[in-house]
Amino acid sequence: MTFERTLISSGSVYEPIVGYSRAVRAGAFVFVAGTTSGSPDGAIGGTDAALQTREIFVRLAAALEQAGATLADVVRTRIYLKDIADFDAVGRVHGEFFGDIRPATTAVEVSALAAPDMLVEIDVDAIIGSAAK
């Protein structure tokens, strides 16, 4: 079985250096890379993990849309937290976006993310056309 492969770029200067894409679509499958709320001026949402998470889901939705998918097509999320104590706040925001979709989800604490002000990183997998009816 072969799938047409489409690479989606965010325009990040790191994509060609590190050798990654914001998202990859292969057939009906979409894989979105770890996404943070980072910006040149610091993390959007400041030191509030819930606000950072909200920005992350806006960015994830945009990447999915570029690949022809929606949040409703998401079947798996992975949440990386700098401090597991933020799980409840981040989980509530996750529930706002995925309460009816209910993807398989994992949350883990990590020792650090790419920049010190980033508190949350999330990646998602989607299957186009899999939205719950």
Secondary structure, DSSP 8 states (H G I E B T S, - for coil): ----EEEE----THIIIII--SEEEETTEEEEEEE----TTS-TTTT-HHHHHHHHHHHHHHHHHHTT--GGGEEEEEEEESSGGGHHHHHHHHHHHHTTT--EEEEEE-S--SSTT--EEEEEEEETT----
